[in-house]
């Protein structure tokens, strides 16, 4: 992993003299500080004068404690200086996220004398399917004049009790392809400098305590295939630059405090490779834009529990591979578009708790439908019992708290696992729908639902 263990080089691990002249710890600290300032490595140079800052602590560790004794002079091939920058940034990451305070669960050989490509370890899988944590260098390491040369392109540290902030200098690790810091206790803003990682394909920062906005320049990370920032406390709007992520397949922004309109421009060709769009539990508002039918591989759309309004886009059912649609708990109104009834691969449709009016469109084309929930809307008319009965996979149908009238008994022989309607006829309430086989009967007038029986 990360090029494999290698102890054959005596210069790695402090086995031999590394500097042209032996320097004291004080001299090394002064020299390293000069390099960091002159080369612009510290985005805020004042941090190098603050003993409690991760930038200063990483400097002091390399100068005073690091057994690797990396040379501070620039070699003729230009190898040492970038390797020194990489080691300083990763040491800073360690101090900035609680490693120095022994918060980490697995240390992953961080701060050892080994090359940073070997700062990783095998751990219990935790159900993640990848039983390693730490840094990884997919290109391995090669021998340099004064030691091994390798580039970290993967930091995998989920569920490791990381605490604190991501240092902005992480933006120096420009070869990064995979950054997974999910399921930790990280806080503060996601640094804008993280968008300097323009080779990154997977950015997984979900389930932390991040606040503030999504970096405005997120659209510069054009190689991203996964953007997972859900389950944080991010606020502000979704940057319109997100449409530049032409290779992105997963956007997961659920469970934040995001607001404002949806910035997506699928009608203009944005996000052509998207497969999963999860935005639930935010405060997003305005209409759902047209054009998602242009995204041919889109399978999951979850925009539930927002403040979205207007009708569903007329082309919503023309998304060729749409399998999961949840727009429940919004302010969506108008009639259901005719295209919805043509969504042949759609298996789960949750439209509950909106302001939808009218009756169902022709549903006969929804041959993959397993669950349809339209409860608590303003729909009316006789539900299309024959069409519902002819859907071969349908198992769940809930339509209560609407203004439907008529008879659902024609669907009883289908043996649905869950059937809920306004079929309650007690306590002075007259049933709006006849349904002898409904699991639960509700009443708009009584304001309650009553369990009836299971099929």
C-alpha positions in Angstrom: 0.0 0.0 0.0 1.4 3.4 -1.0 4.3 1.8 -2.8 4.9 -0.8 -0.1 7.3 -0.8 2.8 10.9 0.0 1.9 13.7 0.1 4.3 16.5 -0.3 1.9 17.5 3.4 1.7 19.7 4.4 4.6 18.8 8.1 4.2 15.1 7.4 5.0 14.8 7.3 8.8 17.8 9.3 9.7 20.4 6.6 8.8 23.0 9.0 7.4 23.9 12.7 7.2 21.4 14.7 5.3 22.6 18.3 5.5 25.8 19.7 4.0 26.7 21.0 7.4 25.2 19.8 10.6 22.8 22.4 11.9 21.4 22.9 15.3 17.7 22.6 15.9 17.5 26.4 16.1 19.4 26.8 12.9 17.1 24.3 11.1 14.0 26.0 12.4 15.2 29.4 11.2 16.2 28.0 7.8 12.9 26.1 7.3 10.9 29.2 8.4 12.8 31.2 5.7 12.1 28.6 3.1 8.4 28.6 3.9 8.1 32.4 3.8 10.2 32.9 0.7 8.5 30.2 -1.3 5.0 31.3 -0.1 4.0 28.0 1.4 2.1 29.5 4.3 -1.0 31.2 3.0 -1.0 33.4 6.1 2.7 34.0 7.1 1.6 35.3 10.5 0.8 31.7 11.5 4.5 30.9 11.5 4.9 33.2 14.5 2.1 31.6 16.5 3.4 28.6 18.6 0.0 27.1 18.8 -0.7 27.1 15.1 -0.5 23.9 13.1 1.8 25.7 10.6 4.3 26.5 13.4 4.0 23.1 15.1 4.7 21.3 11.8 7.7 23.5 11.2 9.1 22.8 14.7 8.5 19.1 14.3 10.4 18.9 11.0 13.2 21.0 12.4 13.5 19.5 15.9 12.0 16.0 16.0 11.6 14.5 12.6 14.0 11.6 12.4 13.9 11.7 8.6 16.1 14.8 8.8 15.1 16.0 5.4 17.7 18.3 3.8 16.8 22.0 3.6 19.1 22.8 0.7 17.6 22.6 -2.8 19.2 19.7 -4.7 20.2 20.0 -8.4 17.2 17.9 -9.6 14.7 19.9 -7.6 13.4 16.8 -5.8 13.9 17.7 -2.1 12.1 21.0 -1.9 8.7 19.7 -3.1 9.0 16.6 -0.9 9.7 18.9 2.0 6.6 21.0 1.3 4.5 17.8 1.1 5.9 16.5 4.5 5.3 19.9 6.1 1.7 20.1 4.9 0.9 16.6 6.1 2.4 17.2 9.4 0.3 20.4 9.6 -2.8 18.3 8.7 -1.9 16.0 11.7 -1.7 18.9 14.2 -4.7 20.7 12.7 -7.0 17.8 13.1 -6.2 16.7 16.6 -3.5 14.2 16.0 -1.1 16.0 18.3 -3.7 15.8 21.1 -4.1 12.0 20.7 -7.7 12.3 19.3 -7.1 10.1 16.3 -8.3 6.5 16.6 -5.8 5.1 14.2 -2.5 6.9 13.9 -1.7 5.4 10.5 2.1 5.8 11.2 1.7 9.6 10.9 4.8 11.4 12.1 7.0 8.4 11.8 10.5 8.6 10.2 9.2 6.9 7.0 8.3 8.7 3.8 4.8 10.1 3.9 3.7 7.6 1.3 4.1 5.0 4.0 2.0 6.8 6.6 -0.9 4.3 6.4 -2.0 1.2 8.1 -4.5 -1.7 7.8 -7.5 -1.2 10.1 -10.9 -2.9 10.7 -13.0 -2.3 7.6 -15.9 -0.5 9.4 -18.1 -1.5 6.6 -16.3 0.8 4.2 -14.9 -1.9 1.9 -11.4 -0.5 2.2 -9.5 -1.7 5.3 -6.8 1.0 5.3 -6.4 4.5 6.6 -3.7 7.1 5.9 -1.8 8.4 2.9 -1.4 6.6 -0.3 0.8 7.1 -3.4 -0.6 5.2 -6.4 2.5 5.9 -8.3 4.7 4.3 -5.6 8.1 5.8 -4.8 11.3 6.1 -6.7 14.8 6.6 -5.5 16.1 10.2 -5.3 19.5 11.7 -4.6 18.9 12.0 -0.9 15.9 9.7 -0.3 12.7 8.4 -1.8 10.5 10.5 -3.9 6.7 9.9 -4.0 3.5 11.9 -4.2 0.5 11.5 -2.0 -2.6 11.4 -4.2 -5.0 9.8 -1.6 -5.8 10.6 2.0 -8.3 8.2 3.4 -9.2 9.1 7.0 -13.0 8.4 7.6 -14.3 7.7 11.1 -11.0 8.5 12.7 -12.2 11.2 15.3 -10.4 14.0 13.4 -11.1 17.2 15.3 -10.4 20.8 14.3 -10.0 22.4 10.9 -8.7 21.5 7.5 -5.6 23.7 7.0 -5.8 25.8 3.8 -2.3 24.6 2.9 -3.8 21.3 1.9 -4.3 23.1 -1.4 -0.5 22.5 -2.0 -1.2 18.7 -2.5 -2.1 19.2 -6.1 -1.7 15.6 -7.1 -4.6 14.6 -4.8 -7.1 12.3 -6.5 -9.0 11.0 -3.5 -9.7 12.9 -0.3 -12.0 11.2 2.2 -12.3 12.8 5.6 -15.9 11.8 6.2 -17.6 10.9 9.5 -15.3 12.9 11.8 -15.7 16.0 14.0 -14.1 18.5 11.7 -15.4 22.1 12.0 -15.1 25.6 10.6 -15.2 26.5 7.0 -14.1 24.3 4.1 -11.1 26.3 3.0 -11.3 27.8 -0.5 -7.8 26.5 -1.1 -9.2 23.0 -1.3 -10.3 23.9 -4.8 -6.7 24.1 -5.8 -6.8 20.3 -5.9 -7.8 20.3 -9.6 -6.8 16.6 -10.1 -9.2 15.5 -7.3 -11.9 13.0 -8.4 -13.4 12.2 -5.1 -14.0 14.8 -2.3 -15.8 13.2 0.6 -16.3 15.5 3.6 -19.8 14.4 4.7 -20.9 13.9 8.3 -18.7 16.5 10.0 -19.4 19.9 11.5 -18.4 22.2 8.7 -20.1 25.6 8.6 -20.1 28.5 6.1 -20.6 28.3 2.4 -19.5 25.8 -0.2 -16.3 27.2 -1.7 -17.3 29.6 -4.4 -14.6 28.2 -6.8 -15.8 24.6 -6.5 -16.4 24.6 -10.2 -12.6 24.7 -10.8 -12.4 21.1 -9.7 -13.5 19.9 -13.1 -12.2 16.3 -12.6 -14.5 15.7 -9.6 -16.6 12.5 -10.0 -18.0 12.7 -6.4 -18.8 15.8 -4.3 -20.1 14.7 -0.9 -20.6 17.5 1.6 -23.8 16.3 3.2 -24.6 16.1 6.9 -22.8 19.3 7.9 -24.0 22.8 8.7 -23.1 24.5 5.5 -25.1 27.6 4.5 -25.4 30.1 1.7 -26.3 29.2 -1.9 -25.0 26.4 -4.1 -22.4 28.0 -6.4 -23.4 28.2 -10.0 -20.0 27.0 -10.9 -21.1 23.5 -9.9 -22.3 23.2 -13.5 -18.7 23.0 -14.6 -18.2 19.6 -13.1 -18.6 17.8 -16.4 -17.4 14.5 -15.0 -19.3 14.5 -11.7 -21.5 11.5 -11.0 -22.5 12.0 -7.4 -23.5 15.3 -5.7 -24.5 14.8 -2.1 -25.4 18.0 -0.3 -28.2 16.8 2.0 -28.7 17.8 5.6 -27.2 21.3 5.5 -28.6 24.8 5.8 -28.3 25.7 2.1 -30.8 28.2 0.7 -31.7 30.0 -2.5 -32.6 28.7 -6.0 -31.3 25.5 -7.6 -28.3 26.6 -9.7 -28.3 23.6 -12.0 -28.4 24.3 -15.7 -29.0 20.8 -17.3 -30.9 22.5 -20.2 -27.5 24.1 -21.2 -25.5 20.9 -20.8 -24.5 21.2 -17.2 -23.6 18.0 -15.2 -23.9 15.6 -18.2 -22.5 12.6 -16.3 -24.6 13.0 -13.1 -26.1 9.8 -11.6 -27.1 10.8 -8.1 -28.3 14.2 -6.9 -29.2 14.4 -3.2 -30.3 17.8 -1.7 -32.8 16.8 1.0 -33.2 18.7 4.3 -32.1 22.1 3.3 -33.9 25.4 2.7 -33.6 25.5 -1.1 -36.4 27.4 -2.9 -37.8 28.3 -6.3 -38.6 25.9 -9.2 -36.9 22.8 -10.3 -35.3 23.7 -13.6 -36.0 22.1 -16.9 -33.5 20.0 -18.7 -32.8 17.1 -16.3 -33.9 14.9 -19.1 -30.7 15.7 -20.9 -28.7 13.9 -18.1 -29.1 10.4 -19.5 -27.6 8.4 -16.6 -29.4 10.3 -13.8 -30.9 7.6 -11.5 -31.5 9.2 -8.0 -33.1 12.6 -7.4 -33.8 13.5 -3.8 -34.9 17.1 -3.2 -37.2 16.4 -0.3 -37.7 18.6 2.7 -36.9 21.9 1.1 -39.0 24.9 0.0 -39.2 24.2 -3.7 -42.2 25.6 -5.5 -43.8 25.7 -9.0 -44.9 22.6 -10.9 -42.7 19.6 -11.6 -40.7 20.1 -14.8 -42.7 18.9 -17.9 -39.8 16.7 -18.9 -39.2 15.0 -15.4 -40.4 11.7 -16.7 -38.2 11.8 -19.8 -35.0 11.2 -17.6 -34.2 7.9 -19.3 -32.7 6.0 -16.3 -34.6 7.7 -13.4 -35.2 5.1 -10.7 -35.7 7.1 -7.5 -37.6 10.4 -7.2 -38.3 12.1 -3.9 -39.6 15.7 -3.9 -41.8 15.3 -0.8 -42.2 18.0 1.8 -41.9 21.0 -0.5 -44.3 23.6 -2.0 -44.6 22.0 -5.4 -48.0 22.7 -7.1 -49.8 22.3 -10.4 -50.8 19.1 -12.1 -48.5 16.2 -12.5 -46.8 16.3 -15.9 -47.8 13.8 -18.5 -44.2 12.7 -18.9 -44.2 11.2 -15.4 -46.4 8.4 -16.6 -43.8 7.4 -19.1 -40.9 6.9 -16.6 -40.6 3.2 -17.2 -37.6 2.7 -14.9 -38.9 4.7 -12.0 -39.4 2.4 -9.0 -39.9 4.8 -6.2 -41.8 8.1 -6.5 -42.5 10.1 -3.3 -44.5 13.3 -4.0 -46.1 13.6 -0.6 -46.9 16.8 1.3 -46.9 19.3 -1.5 -49.6 21.4 -3.2 -50.1 19.2 -6.2 -53.5 19.4 -7.9 -55.5 17.5 -10.5 -55.6 13.8 -11.1 -52.9 11.3 -12.1 -51.7 11.3 -15.7 -51.8 8.1 -17.7 -49.6 5.7 -15.5 -49.6 2.8 -17.9 -46.0 3.3 -18.9 -44.6 3.1 -15.4 -43.8 -0.6 -15.6 -41.0 -0.5 -13.0 -43.0 1.3 -10.3 -42.9 -0.3 -6.9 -44.0 2.6 -4.6 -46.1 5.7 -5.3 -46.8 8.2 -2.5 -49.0 11.3 -3.1 -50.4 11.7 0.4 -51.3 15.2 1.6 -51.7 17.1 -1.6 -54.7 18.7 -3.3 -55.3 16.0 -5.9 -58.9 15.0 -6.9 -60.9 12.7 -9.1 -61.1 8.9 -9.3 -57.7 7.2 -8.9 -56.8 5.2 -12.0 -57.4 1.8 -10.5 -57.1 -0.3 -13.7 -53.8 1.3 -14.6 -52.4 0.8 -11.0 -53.5 -2.8 -11.1 -51.6 -3.4 -14.3 -48.3 -2.2 -13.0 -46.6 -5.5 -12.4 -44.2 -4.4 -9.6 -46.4 -2.1 -7.6 -46.5 -2.9 -3.8 -47.0 0.5 -2.1 -49.7 3.1 -2.9 -50.6 5.9 -0.5 -53.0 8.6 -1.5 -54.7 9.8 1.7 -55.3 13.5 2.6 -56.4 14.5 -0.9 -59.8 15.1 -2.5 -60.0 11.8 -4.4 -63.5 10.3 -4.7 -64.6 6.9 -5.9 -63.7 3.2 -5.4 -60.3 1.5 -4.9 -61.7 -2.0 -4.4 -60.7 -2.9 -8.0 -57.1 -3.0 -6.8 -57.7 -5.3 -3.8 -56.9 -8.5 -5.8 -53.4 -7.2 -6.5 -52.5 -7.8 -2.8 -50.4 -4.7 -2.2 -48.2 -4.6 0.9 -49.3 -1.1 1.8 -52.5 0.7 0.6 -53.6 3.8 2.4 -56.5 6.1 1.4 -59.3 8.3 2.8 -61.6 5.4 3.4 -62.5 6.0 7.0 -66.2 6.3 7.6 -66.7 6.7 11.4 -67.0 9.5 13.9 -69.4 11.4 11.6 -67.0 11.2 8.8 -68.0 9.8 5.4 -65.5 7.8 3.4 -64.2 9.6 0.3 -62.9 6.4 -1.2 -64.3 2.8 -0.9 -61.5 0.5 0.0 -62.1 -2.9 1.7 -58.5 -3.9 1.5 -56.7 -0.8 2.7 -54.2 -1.3 5.5 -55.0 2.1 6.9 -58.0 4.4 6.4 -57.8 8.1 6.9 -60.3 11.0 7.2 -59.7 14.6 6.2 -62.6 15.6 8.4 -61.5 13.7 11.5 -57.9 14.6 10.9 -56.7 11.1 11.7 -55.7 7.8 10.2 -56.8 4.5 11.6 -55.0 1.2 11.2 -57.5 -1.2 9.7 -55.9 -4.5 8.7 -53.1 -6.1 6.8 -53.6 -7.9 3.5 
